[in-house]
Amino acid sequence: MVSGKQPKVADSDKLETMRHSASHVLAEAVKSIFPDARFGIGPATRDGFYYDFELPRSLTTDDLPLIEAKMKEIVAANLPFSREEVPKEEARALFSAQPYKLELIEEIPDEKVGLYRQGEFLDLCRGPHVSATGEIKAFKLVSIAGAYWRGDEHRPMLQRVYGVAFDTKEALEEHLTRLDEAAKRDHRKLGRELDLFSIHEEAGPGLVHWHPRGSVIRRVIEDFWKDEHIKRGYDLIYTPHIAKLNLWQTSGHWDFYRENMYSPMDVDGQEYVIKPMNCLGHILIYKTSQRSYRELPLRYAELGTVYRYERSGVLHGLSRVRGFTQDDAHIFCRFDQLEEEVVGVLELTRFMMDTFGFTNHKVLLSTRPEKYAGALDVWEEATEILRKALESSGIAYEVDPGEGVFYGPKIDTKIEDALGRDWQGPTVQVDFNLPQRFDVNYIGEDGKEHMVAMVHRTVLGSMERFLASLVEHYGGAFPVWLAPVQAMVIPVADRHLDYARKLVAELKADGVRVEVDGRSERVNLKIRQAQLNKIPYMLVVGDREVEESSVSVRLRTGEQLAAQSLDSFKQGVKQAMASRTQELKL
């Protein structure tokens, strides 16, 4: 055994190093409670750390304070972290009762194996770590989850304990407040409470059922999306959900994307697959006639539902599903039009994100992955075109090496929600591969055939994931134009019901989404229920309102507005809908 010095840690990496060290303290604490525990891995994360364990029983949230208390004892003991190097054979002997560690040891290419020790606890690790456990500052265990070993659903399911760690108690408290707010905004929780959607085990995980109120939000978004695309010269199309397997073999999807596609089905003796993408249908429509350079660009847009295989362990509400609707479009253009078309997509993307209230974006230029189709020089040309489009648009961006799709580089936009979290949003991809594979061309000014340039793009992403981000961004309290119910009419007593129903009829006739709460309940209870349902306006009507033909308006924030005529209220709501403002006051 050889003792070694720890690698030096840069100042910028100190917090990550402390978090990784906390994961070792977590492992030691668990071992003290469960001596026969088997250990997986324990890395640092963006805000903290986790460790995977195989334990004799399932952990519950009641176990977390007990484990955390043990961790605090270890931190208080200020045990030094020491690095050791041992030959592989010795490492195998040290970890003979730890099958997951033995598997990792076999994959280490070096002759010797790096270990770290604090007190009596020894772990397989490259490091670095803090000097001693006392340097681990403010931390807290926050949750337990299942995690397949090595992310493989065919391997054992381990128990993952998550923690967060910061260099000050103030930073930890601030983070825990954000976590609490995130839990309140969780779109799965709000989806149930606001009756927006459901996912049913009987139908299959990852398949969304939209309820009436969720469908209203989706319809409003889709109508807005369609109108904006038509304004910008897109043609709306529809394509089938299945296609022959050989189409996907020609495209290269079957070779490069098969793990995300569902198995073929037999239809009249031929193999069909359910589509994972919409692009091939758009190509087939383009190829129904010979195209002239004068027709280009052609912009086809479709709200097309696709199906992709995701492991059950990664499915997550609306944000990770197996069936989803992409706000998809494909642009067929000449090479000399390509940069201008990408700039137009970027402008539309920015407009859409700003309209929905996502004013902070992070843009990534994703380059060629290891597994790709097409010639290298074509990839370089496409990447350079995307780079120029970003720069001419004045958009700051970062390069994300190797994260392009197999058929071309792309621009990814990450949208930031109200809690500062990133969501996957719009993408723009240049594709020279599919036009080559399907001979997608046009007749140029010279009378000869020329290959088109093809742009794949979404400006929202998928409807499911975008709705998830919207729900969490607004905490379910949508702007008036998106709210599934914009106003709730609340009669004070049964004698006011007729007037309430008359208001509802007039408002609906003018396009306002309104309901009446006609239950024989106290007014305050009805108001509270409307507030819990995040309804922007409550119109309370009693004797005075009936007599004056007016409405008493309360906001979901609890603020009371001055009594006003129905026409005045109606005009205010219609103006809020037209301007897509986030302001509630009329």
N, C-alpha and C positions, 0 to 999 in steps of 0.2 A: 504494500500500500504506500502511495506517495502523496504527501500533503502538497497542495498547490495554492498559489495566490489566486484570489478572485480576479476576474477581468475588471478593468476600470469601468466605471459607470459615468457617462456624460451627464451633466446637469439636467439636460432635457429628458433623460431616461430615468431619473431618480424615482419619480412617482410610479412608473411602470415596474421598476425593480422592487419597490416597497410592496406593491400589490402582489407581485409574484412570490415574494417572501411570505406574505400573509397567507397565500395558498398552502405553503408548507406548514405554517402554524396551524391552519385549519386541519390538515392531514394528521398532524401530531395529536391535536385535540380529539379528533374522531377515533384515532387508535387508542387513546387512553380510555375511551368509553366502550369501544368495540375492539378488543385486542386481536380478533381474528379477521379484521377488515382486510379486504383486498383493494389495492390502490390502482387507479387508472392514471390520469394526468391532471395537472393543476396549473394552468397558465394564468397570466394576467389578462384582463379584459379592458375594454375602453374605460370603465368606471370602477373596476375592482378586480375580482378574481373568482375562480371556481375550482372545485376539485371533484373528480368522479370516483365513486366508491361502489364496491360490491359488499353488502352488509347482510347480517343474519336476519334483519327485519327491515320493513319499510320505515323510513323516517317520516315524521309529521312536523308541522310547524312548531309544535310544543317542544321538539328536540332542539330547535335553533338556539333558544336562550341558554340551554345547558352546554351546548358546544361552544357558544360564544364566551361563556364564563370560563371554560377551560382555556380558550385562546387568550383571554386576558391574563390568566395566571402565567401562561408561557411568555407573554409579552413582558409582564412585570418581572419575571425572572431574568430578563435581559441576557438570554443564552446566545453565545456567539455562533454565527454561521461559519463553518469551516469547509473548505473544498478539499476533496480527496480524489485521487486517480488510482484505479485498480485494474488489473488484467481482467479480461472478459470472464475467464473461468472463475475468478474470485467473486466477480459481480453476480454470476449465476448462483453461486453458493449463498451469497448474502441475501438474494431475493428468491430463494428456492420455493418459498411459500407464496410468491406473488406472480401468478401467471401473466398478468398484463405487463408487468415490468420485464419479465423474461422475454416476452415477445418484442418489446422495445429494444432490449439489449441485443437481440439477434440482428436487428436492423442497423446497429451502429457500425460504420465501416472501419473505425479506428481500432487499434490493438488494445487501447485502454479505455475505460469507461469513467466518466465524470460523476462524482457523487457529492452531495451536500449533507452536512450533519448539523443539527442544532440539538443540544442536549443528547438524549438517547435516541432521537429520531433520525433515521438515515433515509435519504431519497435519491433516486436516480435523476440527475439534473445537470444541464450545461451551465446554469447560472446566467447572469450574476445575481447576488443577493445583497441585502444590506449587511452591515457588519454584525449586528446583533438584533435579536427579536425586539428589544426595547425601542428600536428606531421605527417600528411599525406604529403609526400614530392612530388616527381615528378610523375605526372600521365597524361594520355591522353585517351580520348574516341576514339575507333578505328573502331567500326563497329556495325551494327544492324542486327539481324537475327530473324526469327520466331522460337518459341519453344513451343511445346505442354506442357500444365500444367502437371506436374509430369511425363513428357516423354510419355504420353499416347495419341495416335493419335485420340482417341475418346473424349478427353477433349478439352477445349478451346485452341486456338492458341494465345499465348502471344507474346509480342515484347521484345526481349532480347537485351539489350545494353551492349556491351563489352568495357572494358577499360583495360589498362595496368598501372602498378604502380611499381616504384622502389625507392630505398632510396637515389639515387642521380640523378641529371639531366644528367650526363654523361652516367650512366647505362641505363636511359630511351632512350637517343639518340641512343645508341648502339643497343638497342632492336628494336627501330623503323627502323633503317637501315636494321636490319635482316628481319623485317616484309616486308619492301619494296622489298628486294631481294627475299623473299619467294613469294611475289605476282608476281614478274617477272618470277619465276620458276614454278608457279602453272601449274600442268600437264594438267588441263582442258584448260587453256589459250594456252599453247604451243601445246597441241593436235590439237587445231583448226588452229593455225598459221603454224604448220609444217605438217598439213594434215595427222595426224596419226590415228585418230579414231573419231567416233561420237556416240551419244546416241540420239534416236529419240522417242519423246513422242508417235508418231503414233504406234511404235512397242512395246513400254512399257518402263518405267523408269528402270534403272539399268541393261539394256541389251546392250552390246557393239557391235558396228559395226566397224571392223578393215578396214581401208583404205589401199591401196597398200603400202604406205611407212611404216605405222605402222606394216603391215603384214610382211614386210621384216625384221624389227627388231625382231619381234616375231619368225620368221622362223630361223634366225641366232641363237637366244637363244635356241630354241627348238632343233636344230641340234647339237649344242654344248652339251646341256643337255643329249641328247640321246647317243652321242659318249662317254661321260664320264661315263655314267651308264653302257654301254656295257663293257667298260674297267674294271669296278669294279664288273663284274659278275652278272649284272641284266639282266633279260629277259623282253623285251618290249611287252606289251599286250594291248588289247582294249576290253572295256566292254560296254554294252548297256546303254542308257540314262534313261530307265524306267525299273521297275521291279514290281512284284506283291506286294501288300500291306502286305501280310502275311510274306514275307521275312523281312520287316522292323519291323514287330511286333515281330518276333522271335529274331531279333537282339537287341531289346530294344529301337531302335531309335524312334519308334512310341510313346512309353511311355515317354522317356526322352528328345526327341528333336522335338516333334510334332509342336511346335510353329514356328520352322524354316523350316518346310516342307510344300509343296503345297498340296492342297486337292486332294484326290484320283480321278481318272478318270475311267469310265466304259469301259472295253475292252472285248467284247464277254461275258458280264455278270459277269466278274471278275474285282475286283478293283486293279488298278495299280497306282503307284506314280512315279513322276520324281525324279531321285536320288539326294540326298543331299551330298552323299559321294560315293567314289569308292570302299571301302573296301569289301563290300559284294560280288561284282563281282569277286574280287581276291580270296576270300575264295572259291567260287563255282568252279573256275578253279583249285585251289589246290585240291579240293575234287573229281576231275574227275578220280583219280586213287589212289590206296593205295600207300602211301609213306613210304620209308625206311629211317632209320636214316642216311644211307650212302648218300642220296640225299640232305640232309640239310646242310647248309641253302638254301632255295629257295627265290630268290629276284625278285618280280614282280614289274615292273614300268610302269606307264601309265600317259600320259598327258590327264587326264580325265576331261571333262566338267561336272560340277554339278550345281544344282540350289537350292538356299536357299531363304526363304522369309526374306526380310528386310523391315522395315517400310520406306515409301517414305521420311520421314523427315530426315533419317540418310544416304540416298544414297549420294555418293560423287564421281563423276567422275569415274575413274578406281579403286579407293581405297576402295569403298564400293558399291558393285553391287549385282545383283540377280542371274546372271549367270556368272560363272567363271571357268577357267581351272586350276586345281591343278596339280603341278608337283609331282604327288602322287607315293608312292611306299609302298609295304608291304613285310616284311621279315618274313618268317616262319622258325623257327629254334628250336634247342633243348635248354633246359634251360641252359646247360653248355656253350652254344655258345652265349647267350644273351648279356652279357657285351661286348664281342668282337665285336658283330654286331653293338651295339650302338656306340662304339668307332669308328668304321668304318664310320658310318653315320656322326658323329661329325667331322671327318677328311674331308669328302666330303663337308660338309657344309662350313667349314672354307675355303677350296679350292675354292668353288664357289663364296663365298662372296668376297674373296680377288681378284679373277679374274675380277669381275665386279666393283671393286674399292671401295667396302665397307670394309674398313680396321678396322673400330671401331665397335665392337659388344658388346651388353649386354646380358648375358645369365641368364635365370630364370628357376629354378626348381619348376614347378607348382604341388602342392599336391592335395589331395583328396577334392573334393567339397562337399557341403552339400547333394546334390542329386547325388547319385552314384549307380552303379551296382557292384555286386560281394562281396566277403568276405573281411573283414577288414585285415586279415593277408596277403592275396594275394596283397592287395594294399600296405601294408608296405614293402613286399618283392620287388615289382616292383619299388617302390620309392627308395629303397636302391640300387637296380641295377643301376638306372639312376645316383644316387649320386656317386657310385663307378666309373662309366664310365666317368663322368665329372672330377673327381679327378685324375684318371689314365691318362686322356688326358691333365692334367695341365690347365684346363679351370676354370677361376674364375667365380663364379656364386652367385646369390642371391636366396633365397627361396621365392616363391610367394604363400602364403598359400591359399588353397581352389580354385585355378584357374586351376586345372586339368579338363579334360573332364570326362563325366560320366562313361566311361569304363576304365579309367586308368590315371596315372600321366603322365606328359610330361615335356620335356625340350623346352622352347621357346627361340628363339634368336631374339633380337631387333637389327636392323641394323641402324647405324647412318649415316645420309647423310651429304653433304658438309656444311649445315647450322647448324649441330649439333642436328637435330631433329631425333627422333626414329620412325622407321617403323616396323610393325610386319613382321617378316621374317620366317626362317625355324622353324619347330617343329619336335620333336621326341617323340613318345608315345608308351609306353609298354601296351599291352592289353592281359589280361588273360580271360576277360569276353566273347568276341566273340568266341574264341576257345572252351570255355565250352558250349555256347549256340548252336553252330553248330557242336559240336563233331569233331573238327579239330585235327587230331592226326597223328601219324606215328608209324611204327613198329620198336621197339627198338632192340638193340643187343641181348636182352633176348627173342625176339620173341613175345613180348607183345605190346599192344597198349599204347602209351603215348601221352598226350596232348602236342601240340606244344606251344611254346611261339611266340607271334605275335608282330611285331613292325610296327606301322604306322609312316610314315615320309614324310616330304617335305623338300627340300633343297633350294627352292626359295620362297615358299608360294603359291600364285596363280599368274598366268601369268599377270593378270590384275593389281593386287596390286604391283607386282614387277616392271612392266613397269611404273606405276605411280611413284614409288620411283626412278627408273632410270632416268626418265625424269627430275624430280626435283633435283636429285643429280647432274646431269650434266648440268642442265639448258637447256636441249635440244641439247647441243653440245656434241654428243656422241663420244666416241673413234672411231677410223677409222673402227675397226672390226665390230662395231654395227651400224654405220651410214647407214641409208637407201640409201642415195646417197653419194658415197665417193668422187666423183670428178664431176665437172661441166666444160665442155669444152666451152669456150667463144670465138667465132670468132670475130675478130675486124671489119670485113666487110663481105658483102655477098660473095665476091670472095674467102673468106677463109673457106666457109662452107664445101666444098668437103673435104678439108684436115681435118677439125674438125670431120666430119662424119667418115672418115677413122680411126682417133684416137679412136673414140668411139667403132667402130667395133673391133679393135685390143684389146682394154682394156677389153671389154665385153668377148671376146674369152678367156681371161686369168682370168676371174672371178671377175674383178673389176666392182663395181656398178657405172655406169657413165651415164651421160646425156649430151646433147648439148643444149645450149640456142641459138637457131637460129633466135630469134626475131630481127627485124630491129630497135634496140634501141641502145643508147649510151653504150659503153663498161663499163663506170663507173656505170651506172644504173644496168647493168647485174651483175657486181661484187657485188654491194650492195645487190641485191636480193639474190644472192647465200650466202652471209654472213648472211642475215636475216634468211635464211633457214638452217643455221648452217652446211653447207656443208664443209667438211674439206679442200678440195683442189679446186682451180680454175685454169684451164689450159687456159691461154690467148694465142691465136694463131693469128699472123699477117703475114706480108710479110716475116720478118726475120725467123720466126719459120717454115714457109712453105719451105723457101729456104734451111734452115739448118736441116730440119726434126727433129725439137726439140719442146719443150714446155716451156712456161714461167709460173712458178708455184707461185701462191699466196696462203697463208694460210687464213683460215677464221678469224684469229686474225688480218689480215691486213698486216702481214709480207710478204715480197717479197723474194723468194728463187732464187738462180742462175738458169739461163736457163739450161736445161738438155735434154738428149735424152729421147725418149719415153720409151725405154727399162730400162733406169736408174730409171725413175719415176715408171714404172710398178713394178720393183723389190722392190723398197722402200715401195710401198703400200702393196704388197703381204707379205713382211716381217712384216709390222705393223699389218696386219690381222692375220698372223700366231702366232706372239708373244703376240697379244692382248694388245699391249702397249697403253698408253694414250698419248704418245708423237706424235706430228704431223710432226716434222721435219724429212726429209728423209735422 
